[in-house]
């Protein structure tokens, strides 16, 4: 029975979670599975042990969970016999963050010379971390139900051990011969991950960004300084720079990018722990992604782009059609038609939307008087301002500020009231 469509869905979903999948036959090389770490350590015979587990010890109609001596976790299951003698292997991944000290201790127990701790750290930095594997197992169980007919038609077998098995001291010569390749593979994985994140941000794919950040580990951040906190802050700065470029690629005007970038530059230096820096990185990715979703203008014509930017930067001024047309040296009728055709709004509708969003922001973040907020939003008539605000948010500005429940209008989004 052919389940290629289901298999493609499973591998695609796992790839979004940064989990690698390998469809293996007995004769296939296993070096790609663990990024070649066993070869790097001069332990190619260990691949034979892994092959026996996958093809000789594995039960039919069973999903297997396994943790190897490197504390790497895998999930695998034999495919139905009619599809050939093949095994689907998922992993490797970690179920918790490993500290640098734990990696050193693990290397010592395994007899790995400590001068190769950098290569070991790079290897673990390339792995996703899943403290909660329930989503992974739910996907695999659903696939098992598809392959074998029902949840009762297969079992889950846990082969995990409680610790790492001590290995003999590998040859230093063997390690040196393979360490460069291992380092190159690890760095490639890290850069691939960063590129996936940047691409997702530049396209405003918030859900994909959430998936990619869910498995992030402190080990993913390259260590260039002896001070762990300074190292993490430096990586935050690098991320902020990369995200600026991603937002620019996504069509956001530099004005908006600079505001967000400056905000995070200040926040980075105020962080006191590596954990708070790591959390900030995830927040940065999400914020830049939302920025792209909210402010991207690359798909508009140049005149409309200029009109949009002028309106956002002059909320307290005259945003009438004639004023905009004069600023852009265009005929009012031409600008009006072009703007409505590309944005689906009239210039007045868009101006009022921007002003009400800005008003909601000022009401939420300041104690300015309502009439002053109205003036800052370019509406000197407080009564007219209140009327427009109520049309959008279904409450007056004062009730909005007081925190009473808001029954949003048809065009209101969560972004409006943040």
C-alpha positions as CSV (number, residue, x, y, z in Angstrom):
1,X,0.0,0.0,0.0
2,X,1.4,3.4,-1.0
3,X,1.3,6.1,1.7
4,X,3.6,8.6,-0.1
5,X,1.3,11.5,0.4
6,X,1.1,10.9,4.2
7,X,4.9,10.3,4.4
8,X,5.5,13.6,2.6
9,X,3.2,15.4,5.0
10,X,5.0,13.9,8.0
11,X,8.5,14.7,6.8
12,X,7.4,18.2,5.8
13,X,5.9,18.9,9.3
14,X,9.0,17.6,11.0
15,X,11.2,19.7,8.8
16,X,9.3,22.7,9.9
17,X,10.3,21.7,13.5
18,X,13.9,21.4,12.5
19,X,13.8,17.6,12.8
20,X,15.6,15.7,10.1
21,X,14.2,12.5,8.7
22,X,16.1,9.6,7.0
23,X,14.4,6.9,4.9
24,X,17.0,4.1,5.2
25,X,17.8,0.7,3.8
26,X,20.3,-1.7,5.3
27,X,23.0,-0.8,2.8
28,X,22.7,3.0,3.2
29,X,25.5,4.9,4.9
30,X,24.6,6.2,8.4
31,X,27.2,9.0,8.6
32,X,24.6,11.6,7.5
33,X,22.4,10.7,10.4
34,X,24.7,12.0,13.1
35,X,26.5,14.6,11.0
36,X,29.5,12.2,10.9
37,X,30.4,12.5,14.6
38,X,31.2,8.9,15.0
39,X,33.5,9.1,12.0
40,X,35.1,12.2,13.4
41,X,35.9,10.4,16.7
42,X,37.4,7.4,14.9
43,X,34.4,5.2,15.7
44,X,33.0,4.0,12.4
45,X,32.2,0.6,13.9
46,X,29.5,2.3,16.0
47,X,27.5,2.7,12.8
48,X,27.2,-1.1,12.6
49,X,25.7,-1.2,16.0
50,X,23.2,1.5,15.1
51,X,22.4,-0.4,11.9
52,X,21.7,-3.6,13.9
53,X,19.3,-1.7,16.2
54,X,17.4,-0.2,13.3
55,X,17.1,-3.3,11.1
56,X,17.5,-6.4,13.4
57,X,16.3,-5.4,16.8
58,X,13.4,-3.2,15.6
59,X,10.0,-4.8,15.9
60,X,7.4,-4.7,13.1
61,X,4.3,-2.7,13.9
62,X,6.2,-0.6,16.4
63,X,7.4,2.9,16.9
64,X,10.8,3.0,18.7
65,X,12.3,5.7,20.9
66,X,16.0,5.6,21.4
67,X,18.8,7.7,23.1
68,X,22.3,6.8,22.1
69,X,25.6,7.2,24.0
70,X,25.8,10.8,22.8
71,X,22.5,11.6,24.6
72,X,21.0,12.1,21.2
73,X,17.4,11.1,20.8
74,X,15.8,9.3,17.8
75,X,12.4,8.0,16.8
76,X,12.2,5.3,14.2
77,X,9.9,2.6,12.8
78,X,10.1,0.0,10.1
79,X,7.8,0.6,7.2
80,X,5.3,-2.1,6.2
81,X,7.0,-5.0,4.6
82,X,5.2,-4.5,1.2
83,X,7.1,-1.2,0.9
84,X,10.5,-2.9,1.1
85,X,12.9,-3.3,4.0
86,X,13.0,0.3,4.9
87,X,13.1,2.3,8.2
88,X,12.1,5.9,8.8
89,X,14.5,7.5,11.3
90,X,13.7,10.9,12.9
91,X,16.4,12.8,14.6
92,X,18.8,13.5,16.3
93,X,17.4,15.9,18.8
94,X,17.9,16.7,22.5
95,X,15.3,16.7,25.2
96,X,17.0,19.3,27.3
97,X,19.7,21.9,27.0
98,X,23.2,20.7,27.7
99,X,25.5,23.1,29.3
100,X,29.1,23.5,28.2
101,X,30.2,21.8,31.5
102,X,27.9,18.8,30.8
103,X,29.4,18.4,27.4
104,X,32.9,18.5,28.9
105,X,31.9,15.8,31.4
106,X,30.3,13.7,28.7
107,X,33.4,13.9,26.6
108,X,35.5,12.8,29.6
109,X,33.3,9.8,30.3
110,X,33.5,8.8,26.7
111,X,37.2,9.1,26.6
112,X,37.2,11.9,24.1
113,X,40.2,14.3,24.5
114,X,39.0,17.5,26.0
115,X,40.8,19.6,23.4
116,X,38.0,18.5,21.0
117,X,35.3,20.0,23.2
118,X,34.7,22.7,20.6
119,X,33.8,20.1,18.0
120,X,31.5,18.4,20.4
121,X,29.9,21.7,21.4
122,X,29.4,22.5,17.7
123,X,27.7,19.2,17.2
124,X,25.2,19.7,20.0
125,X,24.6,23.3,18.9
126,X,23.3,21.9,15.6
127,X,20.6,19.9,17.3
128,X,17.0,21.1,18.1
129,X,15.8,20.9,21.7
130,X,12.4,19.5,22.6
131,X,11.7,19.4,26.3
132,X,8.1,18.4,25.4
133,X,8.0,15.8,22.6
134,X,4.2,15.3,22.7
135,X,3.7,17.1,19.3
136,X,6.4,14.9,17.7
137,X,4.9,11.7,19.1
138,X,1.4,12.8,18.1
139,X,2.5,13.2,14.5
140,X,4.3,9.8,14.6
141,X,1.3,8.1,16.2
142,X,-1.0,9.5,13.5
143,X,1.4,8.2,10.8
144,X,1.4,4.8,12.6
145,X,-2.4,4.7,12.6
146,X,-2.3,5.4,8.8
147,X,0.3,2.7,8.1
148,X,-1.1,-0.1,10.3
149,X,-4.8,0.7,10.4
150,X,-5.5,1.8,14.0
151,X,-3.8,2.9,17.2
152,X,-4.2,-0.6,18.6
153,X,-2.4,-2.2,15.6
154,X,1.1,-1.0,16.7
155,X,3.0,-0.3,19.9
156,X,5.5,2.3,21.2
157,X,8.8,0.8,22.4
158,X,11.2,2.9,24.5
159,X,14.8,1.8,24.1
160,X,16.3,4.8,25.9
161,X,19.0,4.2,28.5
162,X,19.7,6.2,31.6
163,X,23.2,7.3,30.7
164,X,25.9,7.3,28.2
165,X,28.0,4.2,27.5
166,X,31.7,4.7,28.1
167,X,33.6,4.4,24.9
168,X,37.3,3.5,24.4
169,X,39.7,6.3,23.9
170,X,39.6,7.1,20.2
171,X,42.7,7.7,18.2
172,X,43.7,11.4,18.2
173,X,44.9,11.0,14.7
174,X,41.5,9.8,13.6
175,X,39.8,12.7,15.2
176,X,42.1,15.2,13.6
177,X,41.5,13.7,10.2
178,X,37.7,14.1,10.5
179,X,37.2,17.2,12.8
180,X,37.4,19.7,10.0
181,X,34.6,18.0,8.1
182,X,32.5,17.7,11.2
183,X,33.0,21.4,12.0
184,X,32.1,22.4,8.5
185,X,28.9,20.3,8.7
186,X,28.0,21.8,12.1
187,X,28.5,25.4,10.9
188,X,26.6,24.7,7.7
189,X,23.6,23.5,9.8
190,X,23.8,26.6,12.0
191,X,23.9,28.9,9.0
192,X,21.1,27.0,7.3
193,X,19.0,27.5,10.5
194,X,19.7,31.2,10.6
195,X,18.9,31.5,6.9
196,X,15.6,29.7,7.4
197,X,14.8,32.2,10.2
198,X,15.7,35.2,8.1
199,X,13.7,34.0,5.1
200,X,10.7,33.3,7.3
201,X,10.9,36.8,8.8
202,X,11.4,38.5,5.5
203,X,8.1,36.9,4.3
204,X,6.2,37.6,7.5
205,X,5.7,33.9,8.2
206,X,4.9,34.2,11.9
207,X,3.8,30.6,12.3
208,X,7.0,29.3,10.8
209,X,9.1,31.6,13.0
210,X,7.3,30.2,16.1
211,X,8.1,26.7,15.0
212,X,11.8,27.5,14.3
213,X,12.3,29.3,17.6
214,X,10.6,26.5,19.6
215,X,13.6,24.2,19.4
216,X,16.3,26.9,19.9
217,X,19.0,26.2,22.4
218,X,21.7,28.3,24.0
219,X,24.1,26.0,22.3
220,X,22.9,27.4,18.9
221,X,24.8,30.6,19.7
222,X,28.4,30.6,18.8
223,X,30.7,31.3,21.7
224,X,33.3,33.9,20.9
225,X,33.8,35.5,24.3
226,X,34.9,34.0,27.6
227,X,32.1,35.8,29.4
228,X,28.8,33.8,28.6
229,X,26.6,36.9,29.2
230,X,28.7,39.1,26.9
231,X,28.7,36.3,24.3
232,X,25.0,36.1,24.3
233,X,24.6,39.9,24.1
234,X,26.9,39.9,21.1
235,X,24.8,37.3,19.4
236,X,21.7,39.3,20.2
237,X,23.4,42.3,18.4
238,X,24.2,40.0,15.4
239,X,20.6,38.8,15.3
240,X,19.3,42.4,15.5
241,X,21.5,43.3,12.5
242,X,20.4,40.3,10.5
243,X,16.8,41.0,11.2
244,X,17.1,44.5,10.0
245,X,18.2,43.1,6.7
246,X,15.4,40.6,6.7
247,X,12.8,43.3,7.3
248,X,14.3,45.5,4.6
249,X,14.1,42.5,2.2
250,X,10.5,42.1,3.2
251,X,9.7,45.6,2.0
252,X,9.6,47.5,5.3
253,X,10.8,51.1,5.1
254,X,14.1,51.8,7.0
255,X,12.3,54.3,9.2
256,X,10.2,51.6,10.8
257,X,13.2,49.2,10.9
258,X,15.4,51.8,12.7
259,X,12.8,52.4,15.4
260,X,12.5,48.7,16.2
261,X,16.3,48.1,16.0
262,X,17.0,51.0,18.3
263,X,14.5,49.6,20.8
264,X,16.2,46.2,20.9
265,X,19.7,47.7,21.0
266,X,18.8,49.3,24.3
267,X,17.1,46.2,25.6
268,X,20.1,44.0,24.8
269,X,22.5,45.9,27.0
270,X,20.0,45.9,29.9
271,X,19.8,42.1,30.1
272,X,21.4,40.6,33.1
273,X,21.3,36.8,32.3
274,X,21.9,34.5,29.4
275,X,18.4,33.1,29.8
276,X,16.8,36.5,29.4
277,X,19.0,37.1,26.3
278,X,17.9,33.9,24.8
279,X,14.2,34.8,25.4
280,X,14.9,38.2,23.9
281,X,16.2,36.6,20.6
282,X,12.9,34.8,20.2
283,X,11.0,38.0,20.9
284,X,13.1,39.9,18.3
285,X,12.4,37.4,15.6
286,X,8.6,37.5,16.3
287,X,8.6,41.3,16.5
288,X,10.5,41.8,13.2
289,X,8.1,39.2,11.6
290,X,5.1,41.2,12.8
291,X,6.8,44.4,11.5
292,X,7.0,42.8,8.0
293,X,3.4,41.7,8.2
294,X,2.2,45.2,9.3
295,X,4.4,47.6,7.3
296,X,5.5,45.8,4.2
297,X,4.9,48.1,1.2
298,X,7.0,46.5,-1.5
299,X,4.0,45.3,-3.4
300,X,2.6,48.8,-3.9
301,X,3.6,51.2,-6.7
302,X,6.2,53.9,-5.9
303,X,3.6,56.7,-5.6
304,X,1.4,54.7,-3.2
305,X,4.5,53.7,-1.2
306,X,5.5,57.4,-0.8
307,X,1.9,58.3,0.1
308,X,1.8,55.6,2.8
309,X,5.1,56.7,4.3
310,X,4.1,60.3,4.3
311,X,0.9,59.6,6.1
312,X,2.5,57.5,8.8
313,X,5.1,60.3,9.5
314,X,2.7,63.2,9.5
315,X,-0.3,62.0,11.5
316,X,-0.7,65.3,13.2
317,X,-0.7,67.3,10.0
318,X,-2.9,67.7,6.9
319,X,-3.5,64.3,5.2
320,X,-6.0,65.5,2.8
321,X,-5.9,64.4,-0.9
322,X,-4.8,67.7,-2.2
323,X,-1.9,67.9,0.4
324,X,-0.7,64.5,-0.5
325,X,-1.0,65.1,-4.3
326,X,1.0,68.3,-3.9
327,X,3.7,66.5,-1.9
328,X,4.0,63.8,-4.5
329,X,3.6,66.2,-7.5
330,X,0.7,64.1,-8.8
331,X,-2.8,65.0,-10.0
332,X,-5.3,64.4,-7.1
333,X,-7.6,62.3,-9.2
334,X,-4.8,60.1,-10.4
335,X,-3.5,59.6,-6.8
336,X,-6.9,59.0,-5.4
337,X,-7.7,56.3,-8.0
338,X,-4.3,54.6,-7.7
339,X,-4.4,54.5,-3.9
340,X,-7.9,53.0,-3.7
341,X,-7.1,50.5,-6.4
342,X,-4.0,49.2,-4.6
343,X,-5.0,49.4,-0.9
344,X,-8.8,49.0,-1.1
345,X,-9.2,52.2,1.0
346,X,-9.7,55.8,0.3
347,X,-7.0,58.2,1.5
348,X,-9.3,59.5,4.2
349,X,-10.2,56.0,5.4
350,X,-6.5,55.0,5.6
351,X,-5.6,58.2,7.4
352,X,-8.3,57.7,10.0
353,X,-7.3,54.1,10.5
354,X,-3.7,55.2,11.2
355,X,-4.8,57.9,13.5
356,X,-7.0,55.7,15.5
357,X,-4.3,53.1,15.9
358,X,-1.9,55.7,17.1
359,X,-4.6,57.1,19.4
360,X,-5.1,53.6,20.9
361,X,-1.3,53.3,21.4
362,X,-1.1,56.7,23.2
363,X,-4.1,55.9,25.4
364,X,-2.5,52.6,26.4
365,X,1.0,53.8,27.0
366,X,0.6,57.4,28.3
367,X,-1.5,59.6,30.6
368,X,-1.9,62.4,28.1
369,X,-5.3,64.1,28.1
370,X,-7.7,62.9,25.4
371,X,-7.8,66.3,23.7
372,X,-4.0,66.4,23.5
373,X,-4.0,62.9,22.0
374,X,-6.6,64.1,19.5
375,X,-4.3,66.9,18.4
376,X,-1.3,64.6,18.1
377,X,-3.4,62.5,15.8
378,X,-4.3,65.4,13.6
379,X,-7.9,65.8,14.8
380,X,-8.2,69.1,16.8
381,X,-11.9,68.6,17.3
382,X,-12.1,66.4,20.4
383,X,-15.8,65.5,19.7
384,X,-15.1,64.4,16.2
385,X,-12.0,62.5,17.4
386,X,-14.2,60.6,20.0
387,X,-16.8,59.8,17.2
388,X,-14.1,58.3,15.0
389,X,-12.5,56.4,17.8
390,X,-15.9,54.9,18.9
391,X,-16.6,53.9,15.3
392,X,-13.5,51.8,15.3
393,X,-13.3,50.4,18.9
394,X,-17.0,50.6,19.9
395,X,-16.0,52.5,23.1
396,X,-15.0,56.1,23.9
397,X,-11.3,56.9,24.4
398,X,-11.8,57.3,28.1
399,X,-13.5,53.8,28.5
400,X,-10.8,52.3,26.3
401,X,-8.1,53.7,28.7
402,X,-10.0,52.6,31.8
403,X,-9.7,49.0,30.7
404,X,-13.4,48.2,30.2
405,X,-14.1,45.2,27.9
406,X,-13.6,46.2,24.3
407,X,-16.1,45.1,21.6
408,X,-14.0,45.6,18.6
409,X,-15.4,46.9,15.3
410,X,-15.3,44.9,12.2
411,X,-11.9,46.2,11.1
412,X,-10.2,45.9,14.5
413,X,-7.3,43.5,15.0
414,X,-5.2,42.5,18.1
415,X,-2.4,44.6,16.7
416,X,-4.6,47.7,17.0
417,X,-4.8,47.6,20.8
418,X,-1.3,46.6,21.7
